[in-house]
Amino acid sequence: MNKNLKQAKSYLTVVMAFVMMAFMTSCGGDKDDAGNANMISGGSSKTWKADKETTASGDKDKLTADEKDETMQFYSDGRFAMGGGGSLQTGTWNYDQAGKRLSLTFEGANVSENFTVEKLTDKEMHLVASDGSKMELEAE
């Protein structure tokens, strides 16, 4: 009887170790930074500013004073406004969370900009353009 009790405790210990490993893996480990659309627009709207840019070759691309003043405001109804220095562009946006794709369609033009979202949190958004250049944005 004592042998069976020790064996049961041993099995229980192994099972608990596997459960703990599975729990820790699901909570951390290979973090998916896809975020969701609400992180882009907030409850009703959210404003973003460029923090850093890099070229397609990975070189730092210094932001001009005008670029530092530009903001992008995303509204939860799918509209956006981008402006600074007296100019304003508007349009609609869509975020494909599964594909990690942010699409901006500009009003009055049949132009759409598509970005791969490398990272999306409530405070940071890292976008990669089709040419490979990257832009890191911070929420205001």
Contacts in CASP RR format, 6 or more apart in sequence:
PFRMAT RR
TARGET T0000
AUTHOR 0000-0000-0000
METHOD contacts of the structure
MODEL  1
MNKNLKQAKSYLTVVMAFVMMAFMTSCGGDKDDAGNANMISGGSSKTWKA
DKETTASGDKDKLTADEKDETMQFYSDGRFAMGGGGSLQTGTWNYDQAGK
RLSLTFEGANVSENFTVEKLTDKEMHLVASDGSKMELEAE
33 117 0 8 1.000
33 118 0 8 1.000
33 119 0 8 1.000
33 120 0 8 1.000
33 121 0 8 1.000
34 97 0 8 1.000
34 98 0 8 1.000
34 99 0 8 1.000
34 100 0 8 1.000
34 117 0 8 1.000
34 120 0 8 1.000
35 97 0 8 1.000
35 117 0 8 1.000
35 120 0 8 1.000
35 121 0 8 1.000
36 95 0 8 1.000
36 97 0 8 1.000
36 120 0 8 1.000
37 95 0 8 1.000
37 97 0 8 1.000
38 76 0 8 1.000
39 120 0 8 1.000
39 121 0 8 1.000
39 122 0 8 1.000
39 125 0 8 1.000
40 46 0 8 1.000
40 74 0 8 1.000
40 93 0 8 1.000
40 95 0 8 1.000
40 102 0 8 1.000
40 120 0 8 1.000
40 125 0 8 1.000
41 74 0 8 1.000
41 75 0 8 1.000
41 76 0 8 1.000
41 78 0 8 1.000
42 74 0 8 1.000
42 76 0 8 1.000
43 76 0 8 1.000
44 75 0 8 1.000
44 76 0 8 1.000
45 73 0 8 1.000
45 74 0 8 1.000
45 75 0 8 1.000
45 76 0 8 1.000
46 73 0 8 1.000
46 74 0 8 1.000
46 139 0 8 1.000
46 140 0 8 1.000
47 71 0 8 1.000
47 72 0 8 1.000
47 73 0 8 1.000
47 139 0 8 1.000
47 140 0 8 1.000
48 71 0 8 1.000
48 72 0 8 1.000
48 73 0 8 1.000
48 74 0 8 1.000
48 125 0 8 1.000
48 137 0 8 1.000
48 138 0 8 1.000
48 139 0 8 1.000
48 140 0 8 1.000
49 68 0 8 1.000
49 70 0 8 1.000
49 71 0 8 1.000
49 72 0 8 1.000
49 137 0 8 1.000
49 138 0 8 1.000
49 140 0 8 1.000
50 63 0 8 1.000
50 67 0 8 1.000
50 68 0 8 1.000
50 70 0 8 1.000
50 135 0 8 1.000
50 136 0 8 1.000
50 137 0 8 1.000
51 136 0 8 1.000
51 137 0 8 1.000
51 138 0 8 1.000
52 60 0 8 1.000
52 63 0 8 1.000
52 134 0 8 1.000
52 135 0 8 1.000
52 136 0 8 1.000
53 60 0 8 1.000
53 61 0 8 1.000
53 62 0 8 1.000
53 63 0 8 1.000
53 67 0 8 1.000
53 133 0 8 1.000
53 134 0 8 1.000
53 135 0 8 1.000
53 136 0 8 1.000
54 60 0 8 1.000
54 61 0 8 1.000
54 133 0 8 1.000
54 134 0 8 1.000
55 61 0 8 1.000
55 133 0 8 1.000
56 131 0 8 1.000
56 132 0 8 1.000
56 133 0 8 1.000
58 134 0 8 1.000
61 133 0 8 1.000
66 84 0 8 1.000
66 85 0 8 1.000
69 84 0 8 1.000
69 85 0 8 1.000
70 82 0 8 1.000
70 83 0 8 1.000
70 84 0 8 1.000
70 85 0 8 1.000
71 82 0 8 1.000
71 83 0 8 1.000
71 84 0 8 1.000
71 140 0 8 1.000
72 80 0 8 1.000
72 81 0 8 1.000
72 82 0 8 1.000
72 83 0 8 1.000
72 137 0 8 1.000
73 80 0 8 1.000
73 81 0 8 1.000
73 82 0 8 1.000
74 80 0 8 1.000
74 93 0 8 1.000
75 81 0 8 1.000
78 92 0 8 1.000
78 93 0 8 1.000
78 94 0 8 1.000
79 90 0 8 1.000
79 91 0 8 1.000
79 92 0 8 1.000
79 93 0 8 1.000
80 90 0 8 1.000
80 91 0 8 1.000
80 92 0 8 1.000
80 93 0 8 1.000
80 104 0 8 1.000
81 88 0 8 1.000
81 89 0 8 1.000
81 90 0 8 1.000
81 91 0 8 1.000
82 88 0 8 1.000
82 89 0 8 1.000
82 90 0 8 1.000
83 89 0 8 1.000
89 106 0 8 1.000
89 107 0 8 1.000
90 106 0 8 1.000
90 107 0 8 1.000
91 104 0 8 1.000
91 105 0 8 1.000
91 106 0 8 1.000
91 107 0 8 1.000
92 104 0 8 1.000
92 105 0 8 1.000
92 107 0 8 1.000
93 102 0 8 1.000
93 103 0 8 1.000
93 104 0 8 1.000
93 105 0 8 1.000
94 102 0 8 1.000
94 103 0 8 1.000
94 105 0 8 1.000
95 101 0 8 1.000
95 102 0 8 1.000
95 103 0 8 1.000
95 117 0 8 1.000
96 102 0 8 1.000
96 103 0 8 1.000
100 116 0 8 1.000
100 117 0 8 1.000
100 118 0 8 1.000
101 114 0 8 1.000
101 115 0 8 1.000
101 116 0 8 1.000
101 117 0 8 1.000
102 114 0 8 1.000
102 115 0 8 1.000
102 117 0 8 1.000
102 127 0 8 1.000
103 112 0 8 1.000
103 113 0 8 1.000
103 114 0 8 1.000
103 115 0 8 1.000
104 112 0 8 1.000
104 113 0 8 1.000
104 114 0 8 1.000
104 115 0 8 1.000
105 111 0 8 1.000
105 112 0 8 1.000
106 112 0 8 1.000
106 113 0 8 1.000
113 129 0 8 1.000
114 130 0 8 1.000
115 127 0 8 1.000
115 128 0 8 1.000
115 129 0 8 1.000
115 130 0 8 1.000
116 127 0 8 1.000
116 128 0 8 1.000
117 125 0 8 1.000
117 126 0 8 1.000
117 127 0 8 1.000
117 128 0 8 1.000
118 126 0 8 1.000
118 127 0 8 1.000
118 128 0 8 1.000
118 134 0 8 1.000
119 125 0 8 1.000
119 126 0 8 1.000
120 126 0 8 1.000
122 139 0 8 1.000
123 138 0 8 1.000
123 139 0 8 1.000
124 136 0 8 1.000
124 137 0 8 1.000
124 138 0 8 1.000
124 139 0 8 1.000
125 136 0 8 1.000
125 137 0 8 1.000
125 139 0 8 1.000
126 134 0 8 1.000
126 135 0 8 1.000
126 136 0 8 1.000
126 137 0 8 1.000
127 134 0 8 1.000
127 135 0 8 1.000
127 136 0 8 1.000
127 137 0 8 1.000
128 134 0 8 1.000
129 135 0 8 1.000
END
